[in-house]
Amino acid sequence: MPVHDVHVAVIYYSSTGTVAELARLIADAAEHAGADVRLRRAAELAPQTAIDANPAWAANAAATADIMEATHEDVLWADAVIFGTPTRFGNVTSQLKQYLDALGGLWQQGRLADKVYSGFTASATKHGGQESTLLALYQTVHHFGGILVTPGYTDPAKFSDGNPYGTSHVGGPDTPLDDDARTAARIQAERVVKFTKAIKHGLSQAS
């Protein structure tokens, strides 16, 4: 198969920039693993006054303004979608959830099925809902009829970061991504590309 035979969309929401940085790392790693990649952000729903009141939020909004907002077409284009969201009370942010909820028409048509999906997250505190956020996100994947590819403990480095559900990081704008998070992002992206290639090739042989 050609080198760039799969399409990967990295679709995320980030307020103060941590998830945005993870998204860039995952997108870069997926590209290096041999995928065509689209990096997209979910539309902001918060009022401008709330954003302006938080310097880190305002700075991230300005820094990522050039990244295109995610549309339905990005999911249709993709063979694999990697979703990113901070935790909000142990759950997916409203911004990413709004994007997912608006895919209902495509779901009814069966156009979200048989794609690979995965997820990543961040929280401000340890045990701040990272695992429950990813599990909540993956419930949507099951309804899509998607093929869930998580990192698990498939690499020795995963015993260091300790999250088999997806890449995660503890910290905010003043806590840069550590080596564990960077390694986890690479492992997850490579695993998604590996299995997306295998599944796409297998389906083409079966049809």
N, C-alpha and C positions, 0 to 999 in steps of 0.2 A: 504494500500500500504506500501511497505517497507520504512524504514526511509530515506535511500539514494536512492530514486527512480528516481531522476532527475539529469541530468548532466548540469552544468553551466560552460561556458568558459568566463573568464574575459580577454579580449584582448585589449591591450592598447599601446599607444606610449607616452614616456615621455623623455624630453631632460634633464632638471635639477632636476627632481625627485619628483615634487609635484604630478603629475598624477600617478607616480609609487606608491607613498604612498597611494593615494586614492584607487588604484587598489588592493593593499594588504588588505586594510580595507574591501573593498567590497567582496573580495574573502573569507576572514575569516568569515565575517558575513553570506555569502551564505552557507558556510560549516556548521556553527553553526545552520543555519535554516534548515538543513537537505538535502543538495545537495552534490554530488561529484563535485569537482571544479578543473578546470585547469586554472592556471594563466600563461598567455603568453604575450610576448611583440612583437610588430611589428618590422620588421628589420629596422636598421638604414640606411638612404640614404645619409646623410650628409658626406662630406669628413672628414677624420681624422684630417686634419689641423684645420677645424672649431671647431671640438670637443675639441681638445687640447688647443685651444685659449680661451676656457671658462672653468675655473676651476670647476664650479658646474656641467657643462655638462660632463666633463671628470670623475668627481667623481661619478656621477650617472651611467655612462656607466660601470664603474668598479664595482659598488655596485650591479648592476643588471645583470652582465654577466652570472650568473648561472641560470637565468630565461630563459627557452627555447623560441626560436622564434616561433611565431604562424605559423601554416601550415593550409592547407585546411582541413586536417583531424580533426583539433580541432573544426571547425564549424560543420562538419558532425557528430562528436561525441556528440555535445551539443544539449540539448533540449532548452537551453536559452543562449544567448550571450550578455554580457554587454561590450560595447566598451568604451574605454577611450581615450581622446585626449586633448591636450592643444588647445587653440584658436590660429589660425594664420590668422590675419586680418579678424576675425569673421567667420572663416571657419575651416574645419578639416585639420590637418597636412598632408603634402604630404606622410609621412611614413605610417600613417594609411590608407589614401586614396589609396595608392598603393596596400596595402593588400586587401582592399575592391574591387578595380578594377580587381584584379587578380582572383576574385571569379566568374567571368563571365561565365565560363564553367559550374560551379555548378548551377548557376542561370538558365542557359538555360535548364538544366535537371530538374529544379523544386525542387532541393534538399535543397534550402535555405528557402523555404516556410514553413509556419505553425510552425515556431519556435518563441519563445519569444525573443524580443530584447529590450535593454535599453542602456542608455549612460550617461557618466559623463565627466566633463571638469574642466579646471582651466585657469585663465588668470592673468596677472601681475597687472592689474588695474581694478577698478570698472567699470562696463558697458563696459568691454573690449571685448565683443563679445561672452559671454558665451551662451546666449540663441540662438543667430543666429548659433553658432557652433553646438549645439545640434539639432536644427531644420534642419540644412543642413545634419547632420548625419542621421537623421530620414527619409529624402527623400530616401536614399538608402534602408532603411528598408521597405518602402512602395513598392519599386520596387521588393524587394525580395519576397513580399507576406508574410512578417513577421507580428507578433502580437506584437504591441508596448505596453510595460508596463512602464509607467512613475510613479514617486512618487505622482505627483499632490499635492494637499493640503489634503492628506488623514490622516495626523497625525498633532496634534497641533504644534509639533516642526517645521514643514515645514513653518509656518508663521514667524519663526525666520530667517531661511536661505533664504526664499523667492524665491526659484527656483523650480517651479513645473515640469520642463522639465527633471531634473536629478541633481545628486549631483554636486556641483561646489564649487570652492574655489578661493579667490582673494589673490594672493601673489606668491612669488618665493621661491628659496631655503633658503632664510633668514627669511621667514615668515612661521612658522610651521602651520600645520592644526589646526584649532580651533575646539571647541566643536560642533559648528553648522555643520561643514563639517563632522565630525566624526559621529554625530547622523544621518545626512542625508544619509551617506554611508550605515549605518545599516538599515535604513528605506527602502531605495531603494533595497538593496539586499534581505531583507526579503519579500518585496512585489513581486519581481521577482520570488523568489522561490515559494511563495504561489500560484501565478497564473500559474506558469509553472506546478506545481503539479496538479492543478485543470484542466488545459487544457489537459495535457497528460492523466490523468485519464478519462476525458470526451471523448476524442478521442478514447481511447481503448474500452470504453463501446459502442461507436457508431459504431465501425467497426465490 
